[in-house]
Amino acid sequence: MEDKVSSSKMKREIRDADFVVVCIDKIHHRISQLANHHAKRYEKPLAIANTTTNTAVERAIARALNGDPAYAQTSEDMANYQEK
């Protein structure tokens, strides 16, 4: 189905949307770039979900609605990576 997605169709859908959530585990990079481009063009909130699980999508929706960064922050402790 993704091969049939055109830039003009995506542009129309994003223009009419309240916000945009891109699930990157199911699409090609070209499609995510188009979604990002059109979301910025139409000033729509954008969030990225790493997977299509309910939790990942719900968190992405919350980030989009709250104006948080598009990508979720990692839950790993960064202290483990600092030089000692």
N, C-alpha and C positions, 0 to 999 in steps of 0.2 A: 504494500500500500504506500510505503514511503516514496517509492519511485514516482508515484503519481502526484506528489505534492509539488505545486509550483509556487514560485515566489509571490505571484499575484494572489493566489488563493490564501497563502499564509498571511500576506499583508492585510487582506480583507478580514480574516478571522481575528488577527491581533488588534486591528483598528477597532473592532466591535467588542473586544474583551475588556473586562475590568482589570485583569492582571494576567500574567503569563507564567506558567510553570513548565519547565523543560525537563523531561526525564531522560537523562543522557545514556542510560543503559540500553535503550531500545531504538536509538536513532543514529544516523551518520553525522559526522562533524559538520557537514555542509548545512544540514537542517538546523542544528543548534546555532550556527552562525547567522542564518537567516532570521531565526526567532529573536536572537539577541539584537540584530540590526533593526528589525521592525519594532520591537518593544522600545528601544531607545528613540527611534524616529517618532513614534506616537506617544512617547512619555508614559508608557505603561509599566507598572511594577513588574519586575522579573525575578524569579527564583529558580534555582537549579536543584533538582532531586537526583541523587545518584542512582536510585533504583525506582521501580514502579510500585514498591510496597506502600501500603496505606500510611504507615508512619512517616516514611520519607516524603510522600506527597503532602501530607498534612503539615509537616514541619516547613516544607517549602511554601505552602500557602500562607502560613503564619508569618514567615519572613517577608513575603511579598506584601502582605497587608500591613505589616508593622514598619515597613521601610528599612528592614535590616539588609545586610549584604546578601547577594544572590546565592553564594555558596555557604554551607554550614561550616562552622568552625570545627576543627578536629577535637575529639574528646580525649586525645592522648595528652599526657603530662609532658609539657615541653621541657621541664627540668631534666628529664632523662636524656635530652639531646645536647644540653649545654656542656661545654668543656669544664673539666674539674681541675 
